[in-house]
Amino acid sequence: MSVSIKDLAEKAGVSPSTVSRALKNHPRIGEDTRQAIQELAQELGYVPSEAARALVGQAAPAIGVALPDFRDPFYMGMLAGIEEIAIQEQHDLFIGGFNRDPGRERKLFDAFEEKRLAGIVVAGSLVEDAYLSRARRRLPAVLVNHCEYPAAVAIDQTLGMKQAVAHLVGLGHARIAYVTLGQRSSSNTLRQRGYEQGLAEAGLPRDEQLIVPGNGGMDGGEQAVAQLLALAEMPTAVVCYNDRTAIGVIQALHQRGLQVPEDISVIGFDDLEIAAFYVPSLTTVRQPDMELGRRAARMLFDQIQGRNVTAETLAPELIVRNSTGPNS
């Protein structure tokens, strides 16, 4: 939960104006009071709100948006939602990408801070939670699909993947593979957890051979198929980290003479626009990309303006199309 000047004032037993002056090192505030308030602010994780003061000035600062992959249509849809709210709030966007590289993500955070942005929205973060906590003390921040973070907007990704597995189990599938993102991320952890919980609830064993790495792109799906088809016993269904991976899986299966869903069923995650028009149309878990972006931006502006915020979790929706069918 974000800490406001009002919260600090109540804890310290002083007025909000005293807290504000103490945080600015105002000479009229005594040394003991100033030090006590600043220590309390650090202890509670207060984010200095220079950006909030800028909101009442003539020129509002920009907000930053950090994205892991500019090629992924999901993040472009989310960006459109952020932009919609930023325009309403009369803020520009400063957009940076980190190409799913945690080192580049850290450098991007530093660049955002140097530019004195009002705050940032981060999607698909790969850096450790301790770093995120430190970064948030320096700059208001909202994360998308990072449920453990106090200021986050996310889909219940675990539930979404459980729904996907339950759908396949209902079609008679018992040997179900999962193609992962292939690297550490909150989203991948939550989706794999849902896959494993879905198997457990259906009484199916977890088979390490059926959990294979992708990379979030179509080429990663193709590589995963080569690994799965090399097994002594092929899976009858595959759930994928995202829609791009699922499309790569379907392409690779077709290239090897296998039909979807007649030979193998495939499920994605995102519900990109192409999912409904691909052949076969893709069964997938829907993430409302633009709505996630809108909510993340609104939460960020609430932080900037000194309001308390809490994490929001949206319900997923399984969209059943033609890429899944009965186990033959």
DRENGU-549287 format. One line per 5 residues: number of its first residue (from 0); for each residue z, y, x of C-alpha. Coordinates in nm, 2 decimals, padded with zeros to 4 digits, always signed. Each point is the difference from the previous one (the first is absolute). Layout:
# residues N
NUM = Z:Y:X | ...
# end
This chain:
# residues 328
0 = +00.00:+00.00:+00.00 | -00.09:+00.35:+00.13 | +00.29:+00.23:+00.08 | -00.02:+00.36:-00.12 | +00.18:+00.32:+00.10
5 = +00.20:-00.03:-00.33 | +00.11:-00.35:+00.10 | +00.12:+00.13:+00.34 | +00.18:+00.29:-00.16 | +00.19:-00.23:-00.24
10 = +00.10:-00.24:+00.28 | +00.11:+00.29:+00.23 | +00.18:+00.19:-00.28 | -00.20:+00.32:+00.06 | -00.28:+00.19:-00.17
15 = -00.37:-00.09:+00.04 | -00.06:+00.34:+00.16 | +00.26:-00.08:+00.27 | -00.17:-00.33:+00.07 | -00.34:+00.16:+00.03
20 = +00.14:+00.27:+00.24 | +00.18:-00.26:+00.21 | -00.32:-00.21:+00.04 | -00.18:+00.32:+00.11 | +00.28:+00.07:+00.26
25 = +00.08:+00.33:-00.18 | +00.24:+00.22:+00.20 | +00.22:+00.07:-00.30 | +00.09:-00.37:-00.03 | +00.30:-00.10:+00.21
30 = -00.06:-00.25:+00.28 | +00.23:-00.27:-00.15 | -00.16:+00.03:-00.34 | -00.35:+00.00:+00.14 | +00.07:-00.31:+00.22
35 = +00.16:-00.19:-00.28 | -00.29:+00.06:-00.24 | -00.26:-00.08:+00.26 | +00.18:-00.33:+00.09 | +00.02:-00.08:-00.37
40 = -00.37:+00.06:-00.05 | -00.08:-00.23:+00.29 | +00.24:-00.27:-00.13 | -00.16:+00.01:-00.35 | -00.36:+00.01:+00.13
45 = -00.08:+00.35:-00.14 | -00.36:+00.10:+00.06 | -00.03:+00.37:+00.10 | -00.21:+00.16:-00.27 | -00.19:+00.27:+00.19
50 = -00.29:-00.11:-00.22 | +00.19:+00.08:-00.32 | +00.06:+00.35:+00.12 | -00.37:+00.03:+00.07 | -00.08:-00.08:-00.36
55 = +00.13:+00.34:-00.11 | -00.20:+00.18:+00.27 | -00.36:+00.11:-00.01 | -00.15:-00.30:+00.19 | +00.11:-00.35:-00.08
60 = -00.03:-00.25:+00.28 | -00.21:-00.31:-00.02 | +00.13:-00.35:-00.07 | -00.09:-00.29:+00.23 | -00.14:-00.34:-00.11
65 = +00.00:-00.29:+00.24 | -00.23:-00.29:-00.09 | -00.04:-00.34:+00.18 | -00.37:-00.05:-00.07 | -00.26:+00.25:-00.11
70 = -00.24:-00.29:-00.08 | +00.23:-00.14:-00.27 | -00.10:+00.14:-00.35 | +00.36:-00.05:-00.12 | +00.13:+00.27:+00.23
75 = -00.29:+00.23:-00.09 | +00.10:-00.04:-00.37 | +00.36:+00.07:+00.09 | -00.10:+00.31:+00.20 | -00.19:+00.13:-00.31
80 = +00.33:-00.02:-00.19 | +00.19:+00.19:+00.27 | -00.27:+00.27:+00.02 | +00.02:+00.05:-00.38 | +00.37:+00.09:+00.02
85 = -00.04:+00.20:+00.32 | -00.26:+00.22:-00.17 | +00.24:+00.05:-00.29 | +00.27:+00.11:+00.25 | -00.25:+00.21:+00.19
90 = +00.04:-00.19:+00.32 | -00.27:-00.11:+00.24 | -00.01:-00.36:+00.15 | +00.01:-00.09:+00.36 | -00.13:-00.36:+00.02
95 = +00.04:-00.24:+00.29 | -00.07:-00.36:+00.06 | +00.18:-00.25:+00.23 | -00.24:-00.30:-00.03 | +00.29:-00.24:-00.07
100 = +00.15:+00.08:+00.35 | +00.38:+00.08:+00.00 | -00.04:+00.19:+00.33 | -00.26:+00.23:-00.15 | +00.21:+00.04:-00.32
105 = +00.29:+00.13:+00.21 | -00.23:+00.25:+00.17 | -00.13:+00.11:-00.34 | +00.36:+00.07:-00.11 | +00.06:+00.21:+00.31
110 = -00.33:+00.19:-00.07 | +00.10:+00.07:-00.36 | +00.34:+00.13:+00.11 | -00.16:+00.23:+00.27 | -00.23:+00.14:-00.27
115 = +00.31:+00.10:-00.21 | -00.13:-00.18:-00.30 | +00.20:+00.02:-00.33 | +00.03:-00.38:-00.01 | -00.19:-00.32:+00.03
120 = -00.11:-00.30:-00.21 | -00.05:-00.32:+00.20 | -00.18:-00.31:-00.12 | +00.02:-00.34:+00.15 | +00.25:+00.10:+00.27
125 = +00.04:-00.24:+00.29 | +00.28:+00.16:+00.20 | +00.35:-00.12:+00.00 | +00.24:+00.11:-00.27 | +00.23:+00.17:+00.25
130 = -00.28:+00.22:+00.12 | -00.09:+00.09:-00.36 | +00.36:+00.10:-00.07 | +00.00:+00.23:+00.31 | -00.34:+00.15:-00.10
135 = +00.12:+00.07:-00.35 | +00.29:+00.21:+00.13 | -00.25:+00.23:+00.17 | -00.26:+00.02:-00.28 | +00.00:-00.08:-00.38
140 = -00.19:-00.33:-00.04 | -00.10:-00.24:-00.27 | -00.13:-00.35:+00.07 | -00.24:-00.20:-00.22 | +00.06:-00.37:-00.04
145 = +00.31:-00.01:+00.22 | +00.28:-00.11:-00.24 | +00.28:+00.01:+00.26 | -00.04:+00.37:+00.06 | +00.21:+00.24:-00.21
150 = -00.29:+00.24:-00.09 | -00.28:-00.24:-00.09 | -00.24:-00.08:-00.27 | -00.11:-00.36:-00.02 | -00.15:-00.28:-00.21
155 = +00.22:-00.30:-00.04 | -00.21:-00.19:+00.25 | +00.22:-00.31:+00.00 | -00.03:-00.04:-00.37 | -00.38:+00.06:+00.01
160 = -00.05:-00.28:+00.25 | +00.23:-00.23:-00.21 | -00.22:+00.07:-00.30 | -00.31:-00.09:+00.20 | +00.15:-00.33:+00.11
165 = +00.13:-00.08:-00.35 | -00.35:+00.05:-00.13 | -00.15:-00.25:+00.24 | +00.28:-00.25:-00.06 | -00.08:+00.03:-00.37
170 = -00.36:-00.09:+00.08 | +00.12:-00.32:+00.17 | -00.01:+00.11:+00.36 | +00.26:-00.13:+00.24 | -00.15:+00.06:+00.34
175 = -00.01:+00.38:+00.01 | -00.06:+00.20:+00.32 | +00.09:+00.36:+00.08 | -00.20:+00.22:+00.23 | +00.24:+00.26:+00.15
180 = -00.06:+00.35:+00.14 | +00.05:-00.15:+00.34 | +00.26:+00.25:+00.13 | +00.35:+00.13:-00.08 | +00.01:+00.22:-00.31
185 = +00.23:+00.04:-00.29 | -00.28:-00.07:-00.25 | -00.10:-00.32:+00.17 | +00.37:-00.12:+00.02 | +00.05:+00.07:-00.37
190 = -00.33:-00.17:-00.10 | +00.06:-00.31:+00.21 | +00.35:-00.02:-00.15 | -00.15:+00.00:-00.35 | -00.25:-00.27:+00.11
195 = +00.29:-00.22:+00.13 | +00.22:+00.07:-00.29 | -00.28:-00.09:-00.24 | -00.05:-00.33:+00.17 | +00.37:-00.08:+00.00
200 = +00.03:+00.09:-00.37 | -00.28:-00.24:-00.07 | +00.16:-00.28:+00.20 | -00.27:+00.01:+00.27 | +00.07:-00.03:+00.37
205 = -00.06:+00.28:+00.25 | -00.27:-00.12:+00.24 | -00.02:+00.22:+00.32 | -00.36:-00.11:+00.05 | -00.10:+00.17:-00.32
210 = +00.13:+00.34:+00.11 | -00.28:+00.15:+00.21 | -00.05:+00.35:+00.15 | -00.26:+00.24:-00.11 | -00.03:+00.37:+00.09
215 = -00.02:+00.18:-00.33 | -00.38:+00.01:+00.02 | -00.29:-00.22:-00.11 | -00.05:-00.14:+00.35 | +00.36:-00.11:+00.00
220 = -00.07:-00.20:-00.32 | -00.30:-00.17:+00.17 | +00.21:-00.10:+00.30 | +00.28:-00.14:-00.22 | -00.25:-00.22:-00.18
225 = -00.11:-00.16:+00.33 | +00.36:-00.09:+00.07 | +00.07:-00.13:-00.35 | -00.31:-00.22:-00.01 | +00.09:-00.16:+00.33
230 = +00.31:-00.15:-00.16 | +00.00:-00.37:-00.09 | +00.06:+00.09:-00.36 | -00.15:+00.32:-00.13 | +00.19:+00.23:-00.24
235 = -00.13:+00.01:-00.36 | +00.10:+00.37:-00.04 | +00.05:+00.30:+00.22 | +00.21:+00.32:-00.06 | -00.08:+00.29:+00.22
240 = +00.19:+00.30:+00.14 | -00.26:+00.23:-00.16 | -00.33:+00.02:-00.18 | -00.20:+00.07:+00.32 | +00.14:-00.32:+00.15
245 = -00.08:-00.20:-00.32 | -00.36:+00.12:+00.00 | -00.03:-00.11:+00.36 | +00.14:-00.34:-00.09 | -00.25:-00.04:-00.29
250 = -00.29:+00.10:+00.22 | +00.10:-00.25:+00.27 | +00.04:-00.28:-00.25 | -00.34:+00.07:-00.15 | -00.16:+00.00:+00.35
255 = +00.15:-00.35:+00.05 | -00.14:-00.13:-00.33 | +00.32:+00.02:-00.20 | +00.01:+00.15:-00.35 | +00.27:+00.23:-00.14
260 = +00.18:-00.09:-00.22 | -00.16:-00.35:-00.04 | +00.11:-00.12:+00.34 | +00.27:+00.25:+00.10 | +00.17:+00.28:-00.21
265 = +00.07:+00.34:+00.17 | +00.23:+00.28:-00.10 | +00.02:+00.35:+00.16 | +00.25:+00.28:-00.02 | -00.08:+00.37:-00.08
270 = -00.26:-00.01:-00.28 | -00.25:+00.22:+00.19 | -00.30:+00.12:-00.21 | -00.22:-00.26:+00.16 | +00.22:-00.28:-00.13
275 = -00.14:+00.02:-00.35 | -00.36:+00.01:+00.12 | +00.00:-00.26:+00.28 | -00.15:-00.34:-00.07 | +00.21:-00.18:-00.10
280 = +00.22:+00.28:-00.13 | +00.33:-00.01:+00.18 | +00.33:-00.11:-00.15 | +00.25:+00.24:+00.16 | +00.34:+00.18:-00.03
285 = -00.06:+00.35:-00.11 | +00.16:+00.29:+00.20 | -00.06:+00.34:-00.17 | -00.11:+00.18:+00.32 | -00.03:+00.35:-00.14
290 = +00.32:-00.02:-00.19 | +00.19:-00.12:+00.31 | -00.14:+00.31:+00.18 | +00.09:+00.24:-00.28 | +00.36:-00.14:-00.02
295 = +00.04:+00.01:+00.38 | -00.12:+00.37:+00.01 | +00.23:+00.10:-00.29 | +00.30:-00.17:+00.18 | -00.09:+00.18:+00.32
300 = -00.01:+00.34:-00.17 | +00.34:-00.08:-00.17 | +00.14:-00.06:+00.35 | -00.15:+00.32:+00.14 | +00.15:+00.20:-00.29
305 = +00.35:-00.15:+00.07 | +00.02:-00.25:-00.29 | +00.15:-00.34:+00.04 | -00.25:-00.29:-00.02 | +00.03:-00.37:-00.04
310 = -00.25:-00.28:+00.07 | -00.24:-00.09:-00.28 | -00.14:-00.35:-00.06 | -00.30:-00.06:-00.23 | -00.08:-00.33:-00.17
315 = -00.31:-00.19:+00.12 | -00.26:-00.14:-00.23 | -00.20:-00.32:+00.06 | -00.37:+00.06:-00.10 | -00.16:-00.34:-00.07
320 = -00.38:-00.01:+00.06 | -00.25:-00.27:+00.11 | +00.12:-00.09:+00.36 | +00.27:-00.23:-00.13 | -00.04:-00.32:-00.19
325 = +00.15:-00.35:-00.06 | +00.06:-00.23:+00.29 | -00.29:-00.25:+00.00
# end
